[in-house]
Amino acid sequence: MAKRFSVSEYTDGILSGNRVLLSRAITLVESTLPTDQELAQRMLDAVLPYAGRSVRIGITGVPGVGKSTFIEALGLHLVQQQGKRLAVLAVDPTSQRSGGSILGDKTRMNQLAAHPQAYIRPSPAGRSLGGVTRSTREALVLCEAAGHDIIFVETVGVGQSETAVHGMVDFFLLLMLAGAGDELQGIKKGIMEMADAVTITKADGGNETAARRARVEYQNALHLFPLAASQWSPVVTTSSALTGAGIPLVWGVIDQYVQQTQGSGYFQRRRQEQNLHWLHETIREALETRFYARAAVQAHLATIEQQVQEGRKSAFGAAAELLNL
C-alpha cells in the first residue's frame, strides 16, 4: 500500500518541484475514496495561492493528425529554446467495456518525457463527459503550483470533451490535416468556432502545397465566424513535427494572443468566469454522486428504471419520485 502523506508534506513537495510527490498528489485527486477526497481538498486549498501563473493551452485534433508527435515537437521547442517548464496533461480514452485506459502518451513522447523541464501525466478518462477526467482541472492547479509555466491539456478528440477542455484553458489550438477529402467537412463547426488558432500538421514530404492550400481554405472559413469576445482573430499556420518547420511560429501566435488578451484584461476575466463555471460543475457532480449513493435511491432505482424502459412510467414522473426519496 502506498504511503499516505500529510497536507504539509504534499504541499512542500509540490512547491519544491518534487515530481514523485506531484504524481502522488494527482493520484490522490483522482481517487474516489471519501478519505482521499477530503485530504485532496485540503491539499488543493494549501497550494491554490501558488497556482494561476501559467498559460493553459488546450490541444485537439482529428484522428491521425499526429497530436502526440506535434505536442512533443512544440514541447521540446518550449523547454529547449524558450527555457519554459512544461506540463502535459494527456487525457486518455478509457475503454467502455473493460474500464482500462490506454496510457500510451509517455511512450510516444520519449524525448519530451526524458527532459528535466517537462512533466507528462496521462490520466484515465473514466466515465466523465467526453473523456475529460473529473480531476483534470485539479491536476492543472497542482502543476501550476509546482512551477510549470506552460500547461498543455490534450483532449481525446471525441466531441464534447473539447467543450470541457475549452472551459479550463486560456488558448485552444486545433490540429488539422491537409488532403483528407473536403477539408471543412471533417470537423464540427462548433470546434472550429472555439479555436484560437489552427495548424495544418504534416506539412512535409511533398505535402507542403496541399497544406498551404488547406491553410487558405481554413483562414477564409474562420473569417466567416463573428469576432470572439477576446477580440482575437484566429490564425491558421502550417507545421511539421518531423522537420520542425512552423513549430516556433505556432508558439509565436500563442504568445501574441496571451500578450493581447492580458493587455485588454480579457485573459483575467476569462479565468474568473472559468472559476465560477467549475464551482457550478463541481456542485452538480457532487449532488449527482450523493443522489446515487443514497440507500433509498439504490433500493428503488432498478425497479423504476425498468418501469421507464417498458413505458409504464414517464421519465419525468420517475425522476420526481426518485428525487423525493
VENCOR-V6752 format. One record per residue. PHI is phi in whole degrees, -180 to 180 (NA if undefined). PSI is psi in whole degrees, -180 to 180 (NA if undefined). BURIAL is b if it has 9 or more other ideal C-beta (glycine too) atoms within 8 Angstrom, else e. Layout:
# VENCOR-V6752
<<PHI;PSI;BURIAL> <PHI;PSI;BURIAL>>
This chain:
# VENCOR-V6752
<<NA;134;e> <-67;142;e> <-65;137;e> <-92;129;e> <-98;162;e> <-84;168;e> <-58;-43;b> <-68;-35;e> <-66;-44;b> <-60;-49;b> <-60;-50;b> <-61;-41;e> <-64;-45;b> <-64;-48;b> <-67;-24;b> <-90;0;e> <81;21;e> <-72;111;e> <-65;-37;e> <-63;-45;e> <-71;-32;b> <-63;-45;b> <-63;-42;b> <-63;-39;b> <-66;-41;b> <-67;-39;b> <-61;-38;b> <-64;-45;b> <-71;-21;b> <-79;-18;b> <-69;145;b> <-100;0;e> <-68;131;e> <-54;-40;e> <-65;-39;e> <-68;-41;b> <-63;-38;b> <-67;-43;e> <-66;-42;b> <-61;-39;b> <-66;-41;e> <-66;-39;b> <-65;-44;b> <-62;-41;b> <-61;-37;e> <-70;-36;b> <-92;-14;b> <-53;-41;b> <-61;-19;e> <-98;0;e> <-98;-180;b> <88;6;e> <-105;9;e> <-100;176;b> <-107;123;b> <-100;124;b> <-123;120;b> <-88;136;b> <-129;125;b> <-139;170;b> <-180;165;b> <-69;156;b> <-57;139;e> <86;2;e> <-76;-16;b> <85;46;b> <-60;-50;b> <-62;-42;b> <-64;-42;b> <-66;-45;b> <-61;-40;b> <-65;-44;b> <-63;-46;b> <-68;-39;b> <-62;-44;b> <-65;-37;b> <-61;-41;b> <-69;-44;b> <-80;-33;b> <-89;-44;e> <-94;-33;e> <-101;-9;e> <68;26;e> <-87;159;b> <-104;125;b> <-119;138;b> <-120;136;b> <-117;115;b> <-100;100;b> <-97;111;b> <-87;113;b> <-94;146;b> <-70;137;b> <-99;135;b> <-63;126;b> <-70;-21;e> <-86;-51;e> <-96;-21;e> <82;-1;e> <-80;156;e> <-120;155;b> <-97;93;e> <-94;67;e> <-98;-8;b> <-65;-36;b> <-65;-36;b> <-75;-27;e> <-82;-19;b> <-115;59;b> <-55;-52;e> <-64;-45;e> <-66;-42;b> <-62;-29;b> <-85;-11;e> <-78;133;b> <-64;-21;e> <-91;0;e> <-118;147;b> <-134;123;b> <-115;129;b> <-130;102;b> <-79;141;b> <-127;133;b> <-66;137;b> <-76;-23;b> <64;-150;e> <-102;7;e> <-72;164;b> <-52;121;e> <61;16;b> <87;9;b> <-92;124;b> <-68;149;b> <-58;-32;e> <-99;5;b> <-58;-42;b> <-67;-38;e> <-67;-39;b> <-62;-37;b> <-62;-45;b> <-62;-43;b> <-64;-41;b> <-65;-37;b> <-64;-46;b> <-63;-29;b> <-78;-1;b> <98;16;e> <-82;126;b> <-76;-36;b> <-124;136;b> <-128;123;b> <-94;133;b> <-117;110;b> <-93;129;b> <-91;161;b> <-79;-11;b> <71;44;b> <-123;40;b> <101;-103;e> <-72;-15;e> <-62;-31;b> <-62;-42;b> <-63;-43;b> <-65;-44;b> <-67;-40;b> <-56;-31;b> <-79;-1;b> <-128;6;b> <-121;166;b> <-90;-31;b> <-137;136;b> <-118;118;b> <-110;128;b> <-108;126;b> <-99;131;b> <-131;160;b> <-106;152;b> <-100;156;b> <68;27;e> <-113;56;e> <82;-155;e> <-67;111;e> <-52;-40;b> <-89;-4;e> <-86;-24;e> <-78;-5;b> <-135;145;b> <-71;144;e> <-58;-38;e> <-61;-37;e> <-72;-38;b> <-60;-41;b> <-66;-29;e> <-78;-23;b> <-68;131;b> <-89;-21;b> <-157;152;b> <-125;136;b> <-125;133;b> <-87;113;b> <-85;174;b> <57;37;b> <-83;69;b> <-156;175;b> <57;41;e> <87;0;e> <-95;3;b> <-63;-42;b> <-63;-45;e> <-63;-38;b> <-66;-42;b> <-65;-39;b> <-65;-43;b> <-64;-38;b> <-58;-46;b> <-63;-43;e> <-61;-46;b> <-67;-41;b> <-61;-44;b> <-63;-40;e> <-65;-41;b> <-67;-28;b> <-68;-17;e> <-79;-20;e> <-79;148;b> <-65;153;e> <-63;134;e> <-70;166;b> <-61;-24;e> <-74;-12;b> <64;24;e> <-102;133;b> <-92;118;e> <-56;142;b> <-111;140;e> <-114;130;b> <-128;171;b> <-116;150;b> <-152;160;b> <-135;117;b> <-70;-24;b> <-72;-48;e> <-98;-17;e> <87;-3;b> <-65;132;b> <82;-9;b> <-68;-47;b> <-60;-34;e> <-64;-40;b> <-59;-45;b> <-65;-37;b> <-60;-41;e> <-64;-46;b> <-62;-45;b> <-62;-41;e> <-64;-42;e> <-60;-47;b> <-61;-46;b> <-63;-44;e> <-64;-46;b> <-76;-30;b> <-69;-37;b> <-66;-35;e> <-86;-13;b> <91;-7;e> <-65;-38;b> <-56;-49;b> <-69;-41;e> <-62;-42;e> <-65;-40;b> <-59;-43;b> <-65;-41;e> <-64;-40;e> <-64;-39;b> <-60;-43;e> <-66;-42;e> <-58;-43;b> <-73;-26;b> <-61;-50;e> <-67;-37;e> <-63;-42;e> <-66;-41;e> <-61;-46;e> <-61;-45;e> <-64;-42;b> <-65;-41;e> <-63;-43;e> <-64;-44;e> <-61;-46;e> <-66;-38;e> <-59;-52;b> <-72;-19;b> <-81;-15;e> <-68;136;b> <-60;-42;e> <-63;-39;e> <-67;-46;b> <-61;-35;b> <-70;-34;e> <-106;-13;b> <-58;-49;b> <-61;-43;e> <-64;-47;e> <-67;-39;b> <-59;-42;b> <-65;-40;e> <-63;-38;b> <-69;-43;b> <-59;-39;e> <-87;0;e> <79;15;e> <-87;-11;e> <-147;141;b> <-76;153;e> <-61;-39;e> <-66;-45;e> <-65;-41;e> <-65;-42;b> <-62;-44;e> <-61;-42;e> <-62;-45;b> <-66;-40;b> <-67;-33;e> <-70;-22;e> <-64;NA;e>>
